[in-house]
Amino acid sequence: MIGDKALQAAIDRYLKSVRPQAQAELTKVIREAMDRGELRAGTIDTAVQLTCEKIGLNVTLYGKVEL
């Protein structure tokens, strides 16, 4: 069985690997919306969905991006 520290380290590695891609995708669509004049400074409501069929994970995390 995996210990708590090893589990936390594995999850940290995963999150570090997906953060750059998520940031790039969000930046891209925000820039495009701003270029089209559809978005100005303000607050954007966002959501990230985490899923893993093998362990029955299906959770949506909500947040805001302040521009």
PyMOL Python script that loads the backbone (N, CA, C, O; Angstrom):
from pymol import cmd

cmd.read_pdbstr("""\
ATOM      1  N   MET A   1       0.839  -1.185   0.000  1.00  0.00           N
ATOM      2  CA  MET A   1       0.000   0.000   0.000  1.00  0.00           C
ATOM      3  C   MET A   1       0.883   1.248   0.000  1.00  0.00           C
ATOM      4  O   MET A   1       1.941   1.281   0.628  1.00  0.00           O
ATOM      5  N   ILE A   2       0.431   2.251  -0.706  1.00  0.00           N
ATOM      6  CA  ILE A   2       1.200   3.490  -0.827  1.00  0.00           C
ATOM      7  C   ILE A   2       0.962   4.378   0.398  1.00  0.00           C
ATOM      8  O   ILE A   2      -0.165   4.498   0.880  1.00  0.00           O
ATOM      9  N   GLY A   3       2.026   4.992   0.888  1.00  0.00           N
ATOM     10  CA  GLY A   3       1.923   5.875   2.036  1.00  0.00           C
ATOM     11  C   GLY A   3       1.352   7.237   1.649  1.00  0.00           C
ATOM     12  O   GLY A   3       1.281   7.588   0.471  1.00  0.00           O
ATOM     13  N   ASP A   4       0.947   7.996   2.670  1.00  0.00           N
ATOM     14  CA  ASP A   4       0.350   9.312   2.443  1.00  0.00           C
ATOM     15  C   ASP A   4       1.301  10.268   1.724  1.00  0.00           C
ATOM     16  O   ASP A   4       0.879  11.008   0.835  1.00  0.00           O
ATOM     17  N   LYS A   5       2.571  10.259   2.099  1.00  0.00           N
ATOM     18  CA  LYS A   5       3.538  11.159   1.461  1.00  0.00           C
ATOM     19  C   LYS A   5       3.746  10.797  -0.002  1.00  0.00           C
ATOM     20  O   LYS A   5       3.834  11.681  -0.854  1.00  0.00           O
ATOM     21  N   ALA A   6       3.823   9.514  -0.295  1.00  0.00           N
ATOM     22  CA  ALA A   6       4.000   9.075  -1.675  1.00  0.00           C
ATOM     23  C   ALA A   6       2.762   9.401  -2.515  1.00  0.00           C
ATOM     24  O   ALA A   6       2.875   9.803  -3.673  1.00  0.00           O
ATOM     25  N   LEU A   7       1.591   9.224  -1.923  1.00  0.00           N
ATOM     26  CA  LEU A   7       0.345   9.556  -2.616  1.00  0.00           C
ATOM     27  C   LEU A   7       0.285  11.051  -2.922  1.00  0.00           C
ATOM     28  O   LEU A   7      -0.060  11.452  -4.034  1.00  0.00           O
ATOM     29  N   GLN A   8       0.618  11.858  -1.941  1.00  0.00           N
ATOM     30  CA  GLN A   8       0.612  13.315  -2.132  1.00  0.00           C
ATOM     31  C   GLN A   8       1.618  13.727  -3.203  1.00  0.00           C
ATOM     32  O   GLN A   8       1.328  14.602  -4.019  1.00  0.00           O
ATOM     33  N   ALA A   9       2.782  13.113  -3.209  1.00  0.00           N
ATOM     34  CA  ALA A   9       3.795  13.424  -4.210  1.00  0.00           C
ATOM     35  C   ALA A   9       3.315  13.049  -5.614  1.00  0.00           C
ATOM     36  O   ALA A   9       3.562  13.784  -6.570  1.00  0.00           O
ATOM     37  N   ALA A  10       2.634  11.917  -5.739  1.00  0.00           N
ATOM     38  CA  ALA A  10       2.107  11.495  -7.041  1.00  0.00           C
ATOM     39  C   ALA A  10       1.043  12.465  -7.539  1.00  0.00           C
ATOM     40  O   ALA A  10       1.023  12.819  -8.717  1.00  0.00           O
ATOM     41  N   ILE A  11       0.164  12.890  -6.647  1.00  0.00           N
ATOM     42  CA  ILE A  11      -0.877  13.848  -7.029  1.00  0.00           C
ATOM     43  C   ILE A  11      -0.254  15.191  -7.395  1.00  0.00           C
ATOM     44  O   ILE A  11      -0.678  15.826  -8.361  1.00  0.00           O
ATOM     45  N   ASP A  12       0.744  15.630  -6.635  1.00  0.00           N
ATOM     46  CA  ASP A  12       1.445  16.883  -6.950  1.00  0.00           C
ATOM     47  C   ASP A  12       2.082  16.827  -8.333  1.00  0.00           C
ATOM     48  O   ASP A  12       2.014  17.801  -9.083  1.00  0.00           O
ATOM     49  N   ARG A  13       2.697  15.702  -8.680  1.00  0.00           N
ATOM     50  CA  ARG A  13       3.311  15.559 -10.012  1.00  0.00           C
ATOM     51  C   ARG A  13       2.254  15.668 -11.105  1.00  0.00           C
ATOM     52  O   ARG A  13       2.469  16.320 -12.127  1.00  0.00           O
ATOM     53  N   TYR A  14       1.118  15.027 -10.882  1.00  0.00           N
ATOM     54  CA  TYR A  14       0.039  15.094 -11.866  1.00  0.00           C
ATOM     55  C   TYR A  14      -0.444  16.530 -12.048  1.00  0.00           C
ATOM     56  O   TYR A  14      -0.567  17.005 -13.177  1.00  0.00           O
ATOM     57  N   LEU A  15      -0.719  17.220 -10.950  1.00  0.00           N
ATOM     58  CA  LEU A  15      -1.217  18.593 -11.046  1.00  0.00           C
ATOM     59  C   LEU A  15      -0.197  19.520 -11.712  1.00  0.00           C
ATOM     60  O   LEU A  15      -0.571  20.403 -12.484  1.00  0.00           O
ATOM     61  N   LYS A  16       1.075  19.323 -11.417  1.00  0.00           N
ATOM     62  CA  LYS A  16       2.113  20.130 -12.069  1.00  0.00           C
ATOM     63  C   LYS A  16       2.166  19.865 -13.564  1.00  0.00           C
ATOM     64  O   LYS A  16       2.526  20.754 -14.336  1.00  0.00           O
ATOM     65  N   SER A  17       1.812  18.653 -13.984  1.00  0.00           N
ATOM     66  CA  SER A  17       1.858  18.328 -15.415  1.00  0.00           C
ATOM     67  C   SER A  17       0.663  18.902 -16.176  1.00  0.00           C
ATOM     68  O   SER A  17       0.799  19.223 -17.357  1.00  0.00           O
ATOM     69  N   VAL A  18      -0.493  19.043 -15.543  1.00  0.00           N
ATOM     70  CA  VAL A  18      -1.663  19.554 -16.254  1.00  0.00           C
ATOM     71  C   VAL A  18      -1.800  21.073 -16.161  1.00  0.00           C
ATOM     72  O   VAL A  18      -2.478  21.673 -16.995  1.00  0.00           O
ATOM     73  N   ARG A  19      -1.187  21.695 -15.190  1.00  0.00           N
ATOM     74  CA  ARG A  19      -1.319  23.142 -15.019  1.00  0.00           C
ATOM     75  C   ARG A  19      -0.882  23.935 -16.240  1.00  0.00           C
ATOM     76  O   ARG A  19      -1.627  24.816 -16.668  1.00  0.00           O
ATOM     77  N   PRO A  20       0.293  23.672 -16.830  1.00  0.00           N
ATOM     78  CA  PRO A  20       0.705  24.464 -17.990  1.00  0.00           C
ATOM     79  C   PRO A  20      -0.268  24.347 -19.170  1.00  0.00           C
ATOM     80  O   PRO A  20      -0.541  25.336 -19.850  1.00  0.00           O
ATOM     81  N   GLN A  21      -0.779  23.164 -19.404  1.00  0.00           N
ATOM     82  CA  GLN A  21      -1.721  22.984 -20.509  1.00  0.00           C
ATOM     83  C   GLN A  21      -3.033  23.724 -20.231  1.00  0.00           C
ATOM     84  O   GLN A  21      -3.576  24.384 -21.116  1.00  0.00           O
ATOM     85  N   ALA A  22      -3.532  23.612 -19.013  1.00  0.00           N
ATOM     86  CA  ALA A  22      -4.765  24.307 -18.647  1.00  0.00           C
ATOM     87  C   ALA A  22      -4.584  25.812 -18.756  1.00  0.00           C
ATOM     88  O   ALA A  22      -5.473  26.508 -19.245  1.00  0.00           O
ATOM     89  N   GLN A  23      -3.450  26.321 -18.309  1.00  0.00           N
ATOM     90  CA  GLN A  23      -3.177  27.750 -18.367  1.00  0.00           C
ATOM     91  C   GLN A  23      -3.093  28.217 -19.817  1.00  0.00           C
ATOM     92  O   GLN A  23      -3.630  29.272 -20.156  1.00  0.00           O
ATOM     93  N   ALA A  24      -2.432  27.451 -20.672  1.00  0.00           N
ATOM     94  CA  ALA A  24      -2.303  27.815 -22.079  1.00  0.00           C
ATOM     95  C   ALA A  24      -3.667  27.845 -22.768  1.00  0.00           C
ATOM     96  O   ALA A  24      -3.946  28.762 -23.541  1.00  0.00           O
ATOM     97  N   GLU A  25      -4.513  26.861 -22.500  1.00  0.00           N
ATOM     98  CA  GLU A  25      -5.841  26.813 -23.112  1.00  0.00           C
ATOM     99  C   GLU A  25      -6.699  27.987 -22.662  1.00  0.00           C
ATOM    100  O   GLU A  25      -7.375  28.613 -23.478  1.00  0.00           O
ATOM    101  N   LEU A  26      -6.676  28.281 -21.388  1.00  0.00           N
ATOM    102  CA  LEU A  26      -7.463  29.391 -20.863  1.00  0.00           C
ATOM    103  C   LEU A  26      -6.969  30.723 -21.412  1.00  0.00           C
ATOM    104  O   LEU A  26      -7.774  31.573 -21.795  1.00  0.00           O
ATOM    105  N   THR A  27      -5.665  30.911 -21.453  1.00  0.00           N
ATOM    106  CA  THR A  27      -5.087  32.134 -22.000  1.00  0.00           C
ATOM    107  C   THR A  27      -5.492  32.313 -23.459  1.00  0.00           C
ATOM    108  O   THR A  27      -5.865  33.410 -23.876  1.00  0.00           O
ATOM    109  N   LYS A  28      -5.419  31.241 -24.226  1.00  0.00           N
ATOM    110  CA  LYS A  28      -5.763  31.289 -25.648  1.00  0.00           C
ATOM    111  C   LYS A  28      -7.201  31.760 -25.866  1.00  0.00           C
ATOM    112  O   LYS A  28      -7.439  32.679 -26.650  1.00  0.00           O
ATOM    113  N   VAL A  29      -8.153  31.143 -25.185  1.00  0.00           N
ATOM    114  CA  VAL A  29      -9.549  31.492 -25.429  1.00  0.00           C
ATOM    115  C   VAL A  29      -9.907  32.867 -24.879  1.00  0.00           C
ATOM    116  O   VAL A  29     -10.758  33.553 -25.446  1.00  0.00           O
ATOM    117  N   ILE A  30      -9.277  33.281 -23.787  1.00  0.00           N
ATOM    118  CA  ILE A  30      -9.512  34.630 -23.262  1.00  0.00           C
ATOM    119  C   ILE A  30      -8.981  35.659 -24.244  1.00  0.00           C
ATOM    120  O   ILE A  30      -9.664  36.637 -24.547  1.00  0.00           O
ATOM    121  N   ARG A  31      -7.762  35.450 -24.750  1.00  0.00           N
ATOM    122  CA  ARG A  31      -7.190  36.386 -25.727  1.00  0.00           C
ATOM    123  C   ARG A  31      -8.064  36.483 -26.978  1.00  0.00           C
ATOM    124  O   ARG A  31      -8.309  37.578 -27.483  1.00  0.00           O
ATOM    125  N   GLU A  32      -8.530  35.343 -27.473  1.00  0.00           N
ATOM    126  CA  GLU A  32      -9.378  35.336 -28.662  1.00  0.00           C
ATOM    127  C   GLU A  32     -10.680  36.097 -28.419  1.00  0.00           C
ATOM    128  O   GLU A  32     -11.116  36.868 -29.273  1.00  0.00           O
ATOM    129  N   ALA A  33     -11.296  35.885 -27.265  1.00  0.00           N
ATOM    130  CA  ALA A  33     -12.540  36.583 -26.938  1.00  0.00           C
ATOM    131  C   ALA A  33     -12.302  38.083 -26.816  1.00  0.00           C
ATOM    132  O   ALA A  33     -13.134  38.882 -27.245  1.00  0.00           O
ATOM    133  N   MET A  34     -11.173  38.465 -26.234  1.00  0.00           N
ATOM    134  CA  MET A  34     -10.843  39.887 -26.120  1.00  0.00           C
ATOM    135  C   MET A  34     -10.593  40.493 -27.497  1.00  0.00           C
ATOM    136  O   MET A  34     -11.039  41.607 -27.772  1.00  0.00           O
ATOM    137  N   ASP A  35      -9.893  39.777 -28.358  1.00  0.00           N
ATOM    138  CA  ASP A  35      -9.612  40.267 -29.710  1.00  0.00           C
ATOM    139  C   ASP A  35     -10.898  40.461 -30.519  1.00  0.00           C
ATOM    140  O   ASP A  35     -10.977  41.366 -31.350  1.00  0.00           O
ATOM    141  N   ARG A  36     -11.896  39.621 -30.280  1.00  0.00           N
ATOM    142  CA  ARG A  36     -13.182  39.741 -30.975  1.00  0.00           C
ATOM    143  C   ARG A  36     -14.071  40.800 -30.334  1.00  0.00           C
ATOM    144  O   ARG A  36     -15.147  41.105 -30.849  1.00  0.00           O
ATOM    145  N   GLY A  37     -13.625  41.362 -29.214  1.00  0.00           N
ATOM    146  CA  GLY A  37     -14.415  42.366 -28.516  1.00  0.00           C
ATOM    147  C   GLY A  37     -15.544  41.787 -27.679  1.00  0.00           C
ATOM    148  O   GLY A  37     -16.443  42.519 -27.265  1.00  0.00           O
ATOM    149  N   GLU A  38     -15.512  40.508 -27.427  1.00  0.00           N
ATOM    150  CA  GLU A  38     -16.554  39.834 -26.653  1.00  0.00           C
ATOM    151  C   GLU A  38     -16.279  39.835 -25.159  1.00  0.00           C
ATOM    152  O   GLU A  38     -17.134  39.456 -24.359  1.00  0.00           O
ATOM    153  N   LEU A  39     -15.091  40.261 -24.792  1.00  0.00           N
ATOM    154  CA  LEU A  39     -14.684  40.188 -23.388  1.00  0.00           C
ATOM    155  C   LEU A  39     -13.820  41.384 -23.055  1.00  0.00           C
ATOM    156  O   LEU A  39     -12.932  41.771 -23.815  1.00  0.00           O
ATOM    157  N   ARG A  40     -14.104  41.957 -21.905  1.00  0.00           N
ATOM    158  CA  ARG A  40     -13.299  43.062 -21.382  1.00  0.00           C
ATOM    159  C   ARG A  40     -12.863  42.696 -19.967  1.00  0.00           C
ATOM    160  O   ARG A  40     -13.185  41.625 -19.453  1.00  0.00           O
ATOM    161  N   ALA A  41     -12.132  43.602 -19.363  1.00  0.00           N
ATOM    162  CA  ALA A  41     -11.700  43.367 -17.982  1.00  0.00           C
ATOM    163  C   ALA A  41     -12.908  43.107 -17.096  1.00  0.00           C
ATOM    164  O   ALA A  41     -13.976  43.685 -17.298  1.00  0.00           O
ATOM    165  N   GLY A  42     -12.733  42.253 -16.134  1.00  0.00           N
ATOM    166  CA  GLY A  42     -13.805  41.896 -15.217  1.00  0.00           C
ATOM    167  C   GLY A  42     -13.563  40.506 -14.666  1.00  0.00           C
ATOM    168  O   GLY A  42     -12.424  40.050 -14.563  1.00  0.00           O
ATOM    169  N   THR A  43     -14.631  39.850 -14.319  1.00  0.00           N
ATOM    170  CA  THR A  43     -14.549  38.522 -13.717  1.00  0.00           C
ATOM    171  C   THR A  43     -15.162  37.491 -14.653  1.00  0.00           C
ATOM    172  O   THR A  43     -16.246  37.697 -15.199  1.00  0.00           O
ATOM    173  N   ILE A  44     -14.462  36.387 -14.829  1.00  0.00           N
ATOM    174  CA  ILE A  44     -14.962  35.272 -15.631  1.00  0.00           C
ATOM    175  C   ILE A  44     -15.165  34.092 -14.676  1.00  0.00           C
ATOM    176  O   ILE A  44     -14.245  33.680 -13.970  1.00  0.00           O
ATOM    177  N   ASP A  45     -16.380  33.563 -14.671  1.00  0.00           N
ATOM    178  CA  ASP A  45     -16.645  32.352 -13.896  1.00  0.00           C
ATOM    179  C   ASP A  45     -16.085  31.157 -14.667  1.00  0.00           C
ATOM    180  O   ASP A  45     -16.273  31.049 -15.879  1.00  0.00           O
ATOM    181  N   THR A  46     -15.407  30.279 -13.969  1.00  0.00           N
ATOM    182  CA  THR A  46     -14.784  29.122 -14.603  1.00  0.00           C
ATOM    183  C   THR A  46     -15.123  27.843 -13.834  1.00  0.00           C
ATOM    184  O   THR A  46     -15.590  27.879 -12.695  1.00  0.00           O
ATOM    185  N   ALA A  47     -14.872  26.729 -14.491  1.00  0.00           N
ATOM    186  CA  ALA A  47     -15.049  25.429 -13.846  1.00  0.00           C
ATOM    187  C   ALA A  47     -14.035  24.454 -14.440  1.00  0.00           C
ATOM    188  O   ALA A  47     -13.718  24.515 -15.628  1.00  0.00           O
ATOM    189  N   VAL A  48     -13.542  23.571 -13.608  1.00  0.00           N
ATOM    190  CA  VAL A  48     -12.646  22.505 -14.032  1.00  0.00           C
ATOM    191  C   VAL A  48     -13.271  21.206 -13.565  1.00  0.00           C
ATOM    192  O   VAL A  48     -13.650  21.068 -12.402  1.00  0.00           O
ATOM    193  N   GLN A  49     -13.376  20.261 -14.474  1.00  0.00           N
ATOM    194  CA  GLN A  49     -13.959  18.973 -14.110  1.00  0.00           C
ATOM    195  C   GLN A  49     -12.853  17.933 -14.014  1.00  0.00           C
ATOM    196  O   GLN A  49     -12.071  17.753 -14.948  1.00  0.00           O
ATOM    197  N   LEU A  50     -12.796  17.256 -12.886  1.00  0.00           N
ATOM    198  CA  LEU A  50     -11.845  16.174 -12.664  1.00  0.00           C
ATOM    199  C   LEU A  50     -12.613  14.861 -12.718  1.00  0.00           C
ATOM    200  O   LEU A  50     -13.585  14.667 -11.987  1.00  0.00           O
ATOM    201  N   THR A  51     -12.174  13.977 -13.579  1.00  0.00           N
ATOM    202  CA  THR A  51     -12.840  12.683 -13.683  1.00  0.00           C
ATOM    203  C   THR A  51     -11.815  11.563 -13.748  1.00  0.00           C
ATOM    204  O   THR A  51     -10.719  11.732 -14.283  1.00  0.00           O
ATOM    205  N   CYS A  52     -12.185  10.435 -13.204  1.00  0.00           N
ATOM    206  CA  CYS A  52     -11.403   9.219 -13.323  1.00  0.00           C
ATOM    207  C   CYS A  52     -12.373   8.058 -13.131  1.00  0.00           C
ATOM    208  O   CYS A  52     -12.795   7.753 -12.016  1.00  0.00           O
ATOM    209  N   GLU A  53     -12.713   7.424 -14.243  1.00  0.00           N
ATOM    210  CA  GLU A  53     -13.697   6.345 -14.210  1.00  0.00           C
ATOM    211  C   GLU A  53     -13.268   5.202 -13.289  1.00  0.00           C
ATOM    212  O   GLU A  53     -14.093   4.614 -12.590  1.00  0.00           O
ATOM    213  N   LYS A  54     -11.982   4.897 -13.294  1.00  0.00           N
ATOM    214  CA  LYS A  54     -11.474   3.752 -12.525  1.00  0.00           C
ATOM    215  C   LYS A  54     -11.758   3.869 -11.030  1.00  0.00           C
ATOM    216  O   LYS A  54     -12.026   2.865 -10.370  1.00  0.00           O
ATOM    217  N   ILE A  55     -11.700   5.092 -10.493  1.00  0.00           N
ATOM    218  CA  ILE A  55     -11.915   5.267  -9.056  1.00  0.00           C
ATOM    219  C   ILE A  55     -13.224   5.992  -8.730  1.00  0.00           C
ATOM    220  O   ILE A  55     -13.481   6.317  -7.571  1.00  0.00           O
ATOM    221  N   GLY A  56     -14.047   6.243  -9.746  1.00  0.00           N
ATOM    222  CA  GLY A  56     -15.335   6.879  -9.517  1.00  0.00           C
ATOM    223  C   GLY A  56     -15.253   8.355  -9.179  1.00  0.00           C
ATOM    224  O   GLY A  56     -16.113   8.881  -8.472  1.00  0.00           O
ATOM    225  N   LEU A  57     -14.226   9.025  -9.678  1.00  0.00           N
ATOM    226  CA  LEU A  57     -14.065  10.463  -9.429  1.00  0.00           C
ATOM    227  C   LEU A  57     -14.818  11.239 -10.492  1.00  0.00           C
ATOM    228  O   LEU A  57     -14.631  11.014 -11.688  1.00  0.00           O
ATOM    229  N   ASN A  58     -15.665  12.150 -10.055  1.00  0.00           N
ATOM    230  CA  ASN A  58     -16.368  13.048 -10.958  1.00  0.00           C
ATOM    231  C   ASN A  58     -16.757  14.278 -10.142  1.00  0.00           C
ATOM    232  O   ASN A  58     -17.809  14.312  -9.504  1.00  0.00           O
ATOM    233  N   VAL A  59     -15.886  15.283 -10.176  1.00  0.00           N
ATOM    234  CA  VAL A  59     -16.099  16.485  -9.375  1.00  0.00           C
ATOM    235  C   VAL A  59     -15.801  17.708 -10.236  1.00  0.00           C
ATOM    236  O   VAL A  59     -14.886  17.701 -11.059  1.00  0.00           O
ATOM    237  N   THR A  60     -16.593  18.753 -10.027  1.00  0.00           N
ATOM    238  CA  THR A  60     -16.381  20.003 -10.740  1.00  0.00           C
ATOM    239  C   THR A  60     -15.938  21.051  -9.723  1.00  0.00           C
ATOM    240  O   THR A  60     -16.583  21.253  -8.694  1.00  0.00           O
ATOM    241  N   LEU A  61     -14.829  21.710 -10.031  1.00  0.00           N
ATOM    242  CA  LEU A  61     -14.284  22.754  -9.156  1.00  0.00           C
ATOM    243  C   LEU A  61     -14.560  24.107  -9.811  1.00  0.00           C
ATOM    244  O   LEU A  61     -14.193  24.332 -10.964  1.00  0.00           O
ATOM    245  N   TYR A  62     -15.203  24.995  -9.078  1.00  0.00           N
ATOM    246  CA  TYR A  62     -15.583  26.291  -9.616  1.00  0.00           C
ATOM    247  C   TYR A  62     -14.652  27.368  -9.097  1.00  0.00           C
ATOM    248  O   TYR A  62     -14.139  27.285  -7.981  1.00  0.00           O
ATOM    249  N   GLY A  63     -14.441  28.386  -9.931  1.00  0.00           N
ATOM    250  CA  GLY A  63     -13.599  29.494  -9.535  1.00  0.00           C
ATOM    251  C   GLY A  63     -13.858  30.695 -10.418  1.00  0.00           C
ATOM    252  O   GLY A  63     -14.786  30.699 -11.227  1.00  0.00           O
ATOM    253  N   LYS A  64     -13.036  31.708 -10.259  1.00  0.00           N
ATOM    254  CA  LYS A  64     -13.155  32.930 -11.035  1.00  0.00           C
ATOM    255  C   LYS A  64     -11.786  33.377 -11.503  1.00  0.00           C
ATOM    256  O   LYS A  64     -10.784  33.194 -10.812  1.00  0.00           O
ATOM    257  N   VAL A  65     -11.760  33.967 -12.687  1.00  0.00           N
ATOM    258  CA  VAL A  65     -10.545  34.601 -13.195  1.00  0.00           C
ATOM    259  C   VAL A  65     -10.816  36.093 -13.187  1.00  0.00           C
ATOM    260  O   VAL A  65     -11.741  36.563 -13.849  1.00  0.00           O
ATOM    261  N   GLU A  66     -10.025  36.831 -12.450  1.00  0.00           N
ATOM    262  CA  GLU A  66     -10.167  38.290 -12.373  1.00  0.00           C
ATOM    263  C   GLU A  66      -9.250  38.908 -13.418  1.00  0.00           C
ATOM    264  O   GLU A  66      -8.030  38.756 -13.354  1.00  0.00           O
ATOM    265  N   LEU A  67      -9.839  39.602 -14.374  1.00  0.00           N
ATOM    266  CA  LEU A  67      -9.037  40.246 -15.431  1.00  0.00           C
ATOM    267  C   LEU A  67      -8.791  41.695 -15.105  1.00  0.00           C
ATOM    268  O   LEU A  67      -8.137  42.399 -15.874  1.00  0.00           O
TER     269      LEU A  67
END
""", "prot")
cmd.dss("prot")
cmd.show_as("cartoon", "prot")
cmd.util.cbc("prot")
cmd.orient("prot")
